[in-house]
Amino acid sequence: MSHTTPKRRTPPTMLRPAAPNRRLLSDVAAHVGGRLDGEDTEVCGVTLSSTDLKPGELFVGIRGANRHGAEFAAQAAANGAAAVLTDHEGAGIAAAAGLPIVIVEDPRGVLGDAAMFVHRTAPGEDLPLLLGTTGTNGKTSVTHLLEGILTQIGVVAGASTSAERVVAGERVVSGLTSPEATEFHALLALMRERGVKAFAVEVSAQAITRRRLEGVIFDVAAFTNLTHDHLDDYGDMETYYAAKRPFFTAARARRGVVSLDSAPGARIVADAEIPVTTIATRGIAETGAIDRADWIVEVTSEAQSGTGFALAHRDGRRLETTVPVIGAHMAANAGLAIVMMLEAGYAWERITAALERDGGIRAWVPGRTQLVSGSEGPAVYVDFGHTPDAFEKTLAAVRRVTPGKVLMLFGADGDRDTLKRPDMSRAAVAGSDITVITDHHPRFENAADIRRVLVESARAADPDHEIHEVSPPEAAIVKAVSLVGPGDAILWAGPGHQNYRDIEGVQYAYSARELARQALIDAGWPTGERVWPNPYEG
């Protein structure tokens, strides 16, 4: 198997304020109900990493599945840590590092509270408006659309997604989809320092259940949908739903906006402990949901350059605009973002005037149905979608703007939810004319075994469908381009914005966008100017 130059990717550095607050360690201990063992000192931040650590920060050691974080206390001390916070077991392990130690019963449980106290980011501490979006699909797109529209109306905005962290226009690659509690509060402090007035956040189920949101209350919490994913973490759909539900309680948010485009939306509304506004999309939501919704999204036009849509309220308010990505689901995401802004207090007239002035929404949505081809030859889209529902919706969107054949190119994650793989194949076959199955992130699974399940499921779904199995993906995109021509389209689902592949713990430098572009050039098709990473920069 051939790969591009391998590299072990260094995790992205946690963003921090340039002029951090300082707290006495004894005050931190008192705040979290801990006991200080050692001399008092000042701390200026909180971190879980012994390497991504700034001098003067508090290093937190938590018991993991295989090792105790306190084992890295000596490394943290060498990198400038001022103190350690850990449990009784960790205190014994960390003692040799020679740092003062705050001992608590549950370090994970007090992590957010400690970070909030050190950074002075408690609710009401002159923080930006917080707009959080959760759901299986669409939460990344909604978050980027929020950041784009907020910027359009003149608001200094920030964002946190699986793709990037954005602070007043500065963009850096993300680590976790939702920041760990330590990073979240450092981000909040940095946003305040940079004059950010609104912060849009992608909120994963893991962030809710793994307590990454401790010490944070969102001004508006939104729900996109709930479909098959993450059952490796949650076991079944009921448990997965239960992981999302606490986001709509008074402990987490002040107001909610809920899409009724999937059936669980109605359950979220019924279970919510906060005021909720609803939205539904014609062509996606069931008729009953359309009848109940406060806001309705309706697609008015579709083209390779984007999707036109109308957003209307029962009181008669209506706007028509465009989102620079294809698909009714993207119009739904844009409508949800606009309603979130309204619920946060931004005026209808201010939003509509900016969208009319700019001829539509101007937002950078990395890796979401990103067109990487030129004006001639086949259209090639690279997308981050990796669930059956995402495949179905994105393929349908590509189909509506493609006069010729649609080819689907995809693989599946290793060491992740295996139950969704047959459904991914069925959705791919149902929505395409040709299917090419390749590798994605095999991680520690055998890539051939993953492909075998995908190919067998695809053939079982439609024995007459044209199916090709090609590995590695560098060869698969070349094969895909050879199977299509002018008027046809390729949807390469899975890699999206990512710049690596994970194979047996090694991350290999890799860009599906560049590979697709090169395959087109080698086949004789012009690709025009590159439009990534951000068409609005420079």
C-alpha positions in Angstrom: 0.0 0.0 0.0 1.4 3.4 -1.0 1.0 6.5 1.2 2.1 10.1 1.2 4.9 11.0 3.6 3.9 9.7 7.1 3.8 11.9 10.1 2.7 11.6 13.6 0.5 14.6 13.9 1.1 16.8 17.0 -2.2 17.6 18.6 -3.3 21.2 18.0 -2.2 23.5 20.7 -4.8 24.7 23.1 -5.7 28.4 22.6 -5.1 30.6 25.6 -5.5 34.3 26.5 -2.4 36.3 26.0 -2.8 38.0 29.4 -4.2 35.2 31.6 -5.8 35.8 35.0 -4.0 34.4 38.0 -5.4 32.7 41.1 -3.8 31.6 44.3 -3.7 27.8 44.4 -5.2 27.8 47.9 -8.2 29.7 46.5 -8.6 27.1 43.7 -8.5 24.3 46.3 -11.1 26.0 48.4 -13.3 26.6 45.4 -13.3 23.0 44.2 -13.5 21.5 47.7 -10.0 20.2 47.6 -7.0 20.0 50.1 -3.7 21.7 49.3 -0.6 19.6 50.0 2.4 21.9 49.7 3.2 25.6 49.5 0.8 28.1 48.1 1.5 29.5 44.6 -0.2 31.3 41.8 -1.6 29.5 38.7 -2.6 31.1 35.4 -4.4 28.3 33.6 -5.5 24.7 33.7 -4.5 21.9 31.4 -4.8 18.1 31.1 -1.7 17.9 28.9 1.8 17.6 30.3 3.3 18.8 27.0 0.8 21.4 25.8 1.4 23.4 28.9 2.4 27.0 29.6 4.6 28.0 32.6 2.5 28.7 35.7 -0.4 26.5 34.7 -2.2 23.9 36.9 -1.7 20.3 35.6 -4.6 18.0 36.2 -4.0 14.2 36.5 -7.0 12.0 35.9 -7.3 8.2 36.0 -7.6 6.9 32.5 -8.5 3.5 31.1 -4.9 2.3 31.1 -2.8 4.9 33.0 -3.2 7.6 35.5 -2.5 11.1 34.3 -0.5 11.9 37.4 2.2 9.7 36.0 3.1 12.6 33.8 3.5 15.1 36.6 7.3 15.1 36.4 7.1 16.0 32.7 4.5 18.7 33.5 6.9 20.1 36.1 9.8 20.1 33.6 7.6 22.1 31.2 6.8 24.7 33.8 3.6 23.5 35.6 3.1 25.4 38.9 1.1 22.7 40.6 -0.9 19.5 40.2 -4.6 18.7 40.8 -5.5 15.1 41.2 -7.1 12.4 43.3 -5.6 10.6 46.3 -4.1 7.8 44.1 -2.7 10.5 41.8 -1.2 12.4 44.7 1.0 9.5 45.7 2.1 9.1 42.1 2.8 12.8 41.5 4.6 13.5 44.8 8.0 12.8 43.3 7.5 15.7 40.9 8.0 18.1 43.8 5.0 20.3 43.0 2.3 21.4 45.4 -0.8 19.2 44.9 -4.5 19.9 45.3 -6.2 16.7 46.2 -9.9 16.1 45.3 -12.2 13.1 45.2 -13.1 13.5 41.5 -10.7 15.5 39.3 -12.9 15.0 36.2 -15.9 16.3 38.1 -14.2 19.6 39.2 -12.2 20.1 36.0 -14.6 22.7 34.4 -15.2 24.4 37.7 -11.4 24.8 38.3 -10.9 26.2 34.8 -13.8 28.5 35.2 -12.5 29.9 38.5 -8.9 30.4 37.2 -10.0 32.1 34.0 -12.9 34.0 35.6 -15.4 32.7 33.0 -18.4 32.1 35.2 -21.8 33.0 33.5 -22.2 36.7 33.6 -18.4 37.5 33.6 -18.6 39.7 30.5 -18.6 36.7 28.2 -19.7 36.5 24.5 -23.2 35.2 23.7 -22.9 31.4 23.5 -24.7 29.6 20.7 -24.4 25.8 20.8 -25.6 23.2 18.3 -25.9 19.5 18.8 -27.3 16.6 16.7 -25.9 13.8 14.6 -25.6 15.7 11.3 -25.4 19.4 10.5 -24.0 20.8 13.8 -20.6 21.6 12.2 -22.3 23.4 9.3 -24.7 25.3 11.5 -21.8 26.5 13.6 -19.8 27.7 10.6 -22.9 29.4 9.1 -23.5 31.2 12.4 -19.9 32.5 12.4 -20.4 33.7 8.8 -23.7 35.4 9.3 -22.6 37.0 12.6 -19.6 38.4 10.8 -21.9 39.7 8.0 -24.0 41.7 10.4 -20.9 43.3 11.9 -20.5 41.1 15.0 -17.0 40.1 16.1 -17.5 36.3 16.2 -15.8 33.1 17.3 -16.5 29.4 16.5 -15.5 26.0 17.7 -16.1 22.9 15.4 -14.6 19.6 14.5 -12.7 21.4 11.7 -11.3 24.5 13.4 -11.4 27.0 16.2 -12.1 30.6 15.1 -11.4 33.7 17.2 -12.2 37.1 15.6 -11.2 35.8 12.1 -8.1 33.8 13.2 -8.5 30.1 12.4 -6.6 27.1 13.8 -7.1 23.4 13.4 -9.2 21.7 16.0 -8.4 18.8 18.2 -11.6 17.4 19.7 -15.0 18.2 18.1 -16.0 19.9 21.4 -13.2 21.4 23.5 -12.3 19.8 26.8 -13.4 21.8 29.7 -10.0 23.3 30.2 -9.7 24.4 26.6 -13.3 25.7 26.6 -12.7 28.1 29.5 -9.4 29.2 28.1 -11.2 29.9 24.8 -13.8 31.9 26.5 -11.2 34.0 28.2 -9.4 34.5 24.9 -12.7 35.5 23.2 -13.3 38.1 25.9 -9.8 39.4 25.5 -10.2 39.7 21.7 -13.5 41.5 21.9 -15.6 38.5 20.6 -19.3 39.2 21.1 -20.8 35.9 20.0 -19.3 32.4 20.1 -20.8 29.5 18.1 -20.0 26.0 19.4 -20.5 22.5 17.9 -21.6 20.4 20.8 -21.1 16.6 20.6 -22.9 14.0 22.6 -19.5 13.1 24.1 -19.1 16.7 25.3 -22.3 16.4 27.2 -21.8 13.0 28.7 -18.1 13.5 29.4 -18.7 16.7 31.3 -16.7 19.0 28.9 -19.4 21.7 29.3 -19.1 22.1 33.1 -19.4 25.8 34.1 -20.9 26.8 30.8 -24.5 28.0 30.1 -25.5 28.6 26.5 -27.7 31.5 25.6 -29.2 29.4 22.8 -29.0 25.6 22.4 -30.0 24.1 19.1 -30.9 20.5 17.9 -30.5 19.4 14.2 -31.4 15.7 14.1 -30.7 12.3 15.5 -29.8 9.5 13.2 -27.7 6.3 13.4 -24.2 7.1 14.7 -21.9 6.7 17.7 -23.5 3.4 18.8 -20.0 2.3 19.7 -20.2 4.8 22.5 -23.9 4.6 23.4 -25.0 1.1 22.5 -28.5 2.0 21.2 -30.4 4.9 19.9 -32.3 5.5 23.1 -29.1 5.9 25.1 -27.7 8.1 22.3 -30.9 10.3 22.6 -30.5 10.4 26.4 -27.0 11.8 25.9 -28.3 14.8 23.9 -31.3 15.6 26.1 -29.5 17.3 29.0 -28.4 20.0 26.7 -31.9 21.4 26.8 -32.1 21.9 30.6 -31.7 25.1 32.6 -28.3 23.9 33.7 -27.0 24.0 30.2 -29.0 26.7 28.2 -31.4 29.5 28.5 -33.4 29.0 25.2 -33.6 26.4 22.5 -34.2 26.1 18.8 -35.2 22.6 17.7 -35.5 21.2 14.2 -38.4 18.8 13.6 -36.8 17.4 10.5 -36.2 14.1 12.3 -38.7 12.4 14.7 -36.5 12.9 17.8 -36.9 16.6 17.5 -40.4 16.4 18.8 -39.1 14.4 21.8 -36.6 17.1 22.5 -39.3 19.7 22.5 -41.5 17.6 24.9 -38.6 16.9 27.2 -37.0 20.4 27.1 -36.9 22.3 30.4 -36.3 25.7 28.6 -38.4 27.8 26.2 -38.1 26.3 22.7 -38.7 27.6 19.2 -39.2 25.0 16.4 -38.3 24.9 12.7 -38.9 22.4 9.9 -37.9 21.9 6.3 -40.3 21.1 3.5 -39.2 18.0 1.7 -37.3 16.7 4.7 -39.8 16.9 7.7 -43.0 15.0 7.8 -46.2 16.9 7.1 -47.3 16.9 10.7 -44.0 18.5 11.7 -44.4 21.2 9.1 -47.8 22.0 10.5 -46.5 22.3 14.0 -43.3 24.3 13.4 -42.9 28.0 14.2 -40.5 28.5 11.3 -40.6 26.8 7.8 -37.6 26.4 5.4 -38.4 25.8 1.8 -35.8 25.4 -1.0 -36.4 27.8 -3.9 -33.5 27.0 -6.2 -30.5 24.6 -6.5 -27.2 24.9 -8.4 -23.6 23.8 -8.1 -22.8 27.2 -6.6 -25.4 26.9 -3.8 -29.0 26.6 -2.6 -31.7 29.3 -2.6 -34.2 29.0 0.2 -37.0 30.9 1.9 -37.4 31.2 5.7 -40.9 32.1 6.9 -42.5 32.5 10.3 -46.2 32.0 11.2 -46.4 35.8 11.9 -45.7 36.6 8.2 -42.0 37.4 8.4 -40.2 35.9 5.4 -36.8 36.2 3.8 -35.3 34.7 0.7 -31.6 34.2 0.4 -28.9 31.6 -0.6 -26.4 29.4 1.2 -23.1 28.7 -0.7 -23.5 24.9 -0.4 -25.8 22.5 -2.2 -28.7 20.6 -0.6 -32.0 21.0 1.1 -30.2 19.9 4.3 -27.9 22.8 4.0 -30.8 25.2 3.6 -32.2 23.6 6.8 -28.9 24.3 8.6 -28.8 27.9 7.4 -32.4 28.5 8.5 -31.6 27.0 11.9 -28.6 29.3 12.2 -30.7 32.4 11.4 -33.4 31.5 14.0 -30.7 30.9 16.6 -29.5 34.4 16.0 -33.0 35.8 16.4 -33.5 33.9 19.6 -30.2 35.3 20.8 -31.6 38.8 20.3 -30.3 39.9 17.0 -32.9 41.9 15.0 -34.7 40.5 12.0 -34.1 43.7 10.1 -30.4 43.6 10.8 -30.0 40.1 9.5 -32.2 40.5 6.4 -30.5 43.7 5.4 -27.0 42.1 5.6 -28.1 39.1 3.5 -29.7 41.3 0.9 -26.6 43.5 0.7 -24.3 40.6 0.2 -26.5 38.6 -2.1 -26.8 35.7 0.3 -25.0 34.0 3.1 -21.2 34.4 3.0 -19.8 31.6 5.1 -16.9 29.2 4.9 -18.2 25.6 5.6 -15.0 23.5 5.3 -15.4 20.0 3.8 -19.1 20.2 3.3 -20.0 19.2 -0.3 -17.0 21.2 -1.3 -16.7 21.6 -5.1 -13.0 21.0 -6.1 -13.4 20.7 -9.9 -13.4 23.4 -12.6 -16.0 24.6 -15.1 -15.3 21.7 -17.5 -15.5 17.9 -17.1 -17.1 16.1 -14.2 -18.1 17.9 -11.0 -16.2 16.5 -7.9 -17.4 17.2 -4.4 -15.6 16.3 -1.2 -17.7 15.9 1.9 -17.3 15.1 5.6 -20.5 13.1 5.8 -20.0 9.6 7.3 -23.4 8.4 8.3 -26.2 6.8 6.3 -28.4 9.8 6.7 -25.7 12.2 5.6 -25.0 9.9 2.5 -28.7 9.9 1.6 -29.2 13.7 1.9 -26.0 14.7 0.2 -26.4 12.2 -2.7 -29.9 13.5 -3.3 -28.5 17.1 -3.4 -25.8 16.2 -5.8 -28.3 14.3 -8.0 -30.6 17.4 -8.3 -27.8 19.5 -9.8 -26.2 16.8 -11.9 -27.6 16.1 -15.5 -25.5 12.9 -15.9 -24.4 10.1 -13.7 -23.6 10.3 -10.0 -20.7 8.3 -8.6 -20.3 7.7 -4.9 -16.8 7.2 -3.5 -16.5 6.3 0.2 -14.9 4.2 2.9 -15.7 3.7 6.6 -13.9 4.5 9.9 -12.1 1.7 11.7 -12.6 1.2 15.4 -15.9 3.1 15.3 -19.6 2.2 15.1 -19.6 -1.0 12.9 -23.4 -1.3 12.9 -23.8 1.6 10.5 -21.6 0.2 7.8 -24.2 -1.9 5.9 -26.6 1.1 6.0 -23.9 3.4 4.6 -23.5 1.0 1.7 -27.2 0.7 1.1 -27.5 4.5 1.1 -24.6 4.9 -1.3 -26.0 2.4 -3.8 -29.5 3.8 -3.6 -28.4 7.3 -4.4 -25.7 6.7 -7.0 -25.3 5.2 -10.5 -21.8 3.9 -9.7 -20.2 3.1 -6.3 -16.5 3.0 -5.6 -15.5 1.6 -2.2 -12.1 2.4 -0.7 -10.4 3.0 2.7 -10.9 5.9 5.1 -9.3 5.8 8.6 -8.8 2.0 9.2 -7.0 2.8 12.5 -6.3 -0.6 14.1 -8.8 -2.6 12.0 -7.8 -4.4 8.9 -8.8 -2.2 6.0 -9.6 -5.1 3.7 -12.1 -6.4 6.3 -13.9 -3.1 6.5 -14.1 -2.9 2.7 -15.4 -6.5 2.5 -18.4 -5.6 4.7 -19.1 -2.5 2.7 -18.9 -4.3 -0.7 -21.0 -7.3 0.5 -23.7 -4.9 1.8 -23.7 -2.9 -1.4 -24.0 -6.0 -3.6 -26.8 -7.3 -1.4 -28.6 -4.0 -1.7 -28.5 -4.1 -5.5 -26.8 -7.0 -7.2 -26.9 -5.2 -10.6 -25.4 -2.0 -9.4 -21.9 -1.1 -10.7 -19.5 -1.5 -7.8 -15.7 -1.1 -7.7 -13.4 -1.9 -4.8 -10.2 0.1 -5.0 -7.4 0.6 -2.4 -5.8 2.9 -1.4 -7.9 6.0 -1.8 -5.2 7.6 -3.9 -5.9 5.0 -6.5 -9.7 5.0 -5.9 -10.1 8.7 -6.9 -8.1 8.1 -10.1 -10.4 5.1 -10.9 -13.5 7.2 -10.1 -12.5 10.0 -12.4 -11.9 7.5 -15.2 -15.5 6.3 -14.9 -17.2 9.7 -15.4 -17.3 12.5 -17.9 -18.7 15.9 -18.6 -22.1 16.4 -16.9 -21.4 13.6 -14.4 -20.5 14.1 -10.7 -18.4 12.4 -8.0 -19.2 12.6 -4.3 -16.3 11.6 -2.2 -17.7 11.2 1.3 -15.9 10.9 4.5 -12.6 12.9 4.4 -14.0 16.4 4.0 -11.7 19.0 5.5 -9.4 16.4 7.2 -5.7 16.5 6.2 -4.6 13.0 7.4 -5.4 9.3 7.5 -5.1 7.2 10.7 -3.5 3.8 10.0 -2.4 1.7 12.9 -1.8 4.8 15.1 0.2 6.7 12.5 -1.4 9.8 10.9 -0.4 10.1 7.3 -0.4 13.5 5.5 -3.4 13.4 3.2 -5.8 15.7 1.4 -8.8 14.3 -0.5 -9.2 17.8 -2.0 -5.7 17.8 -3.5 -5.9 14.2 -4.6 -9.2 14.9 -6.4 -7.8 17.9 -8.0 -4.6 16.1 -9.2 -6.7 13.2 -10.5 -8.7 15.6 -12.6 -5.6 17.3 -13.9 -4.0 14.0 -14.8 -7.2 13.1 -16.7 -7.0 16.3 -18.7 -9.7 18.3 -16.9 -8.9 21.9 -15.8 -9.7 22.6 -12.2 -9.5 26.4 -12.1 -8.4 28.3 -9.1 -8.3 26.5 -5.7 -11.1 27.6 -3.4 -9.7 26.4 -0.1 -9.0 26.7 2.7 -11.2 29.8 2.8 -12.6 31.6 -0.3 -13.1 34.8 1.7 -9.5 35.2 2.9 -7.0 37.4 1.1 
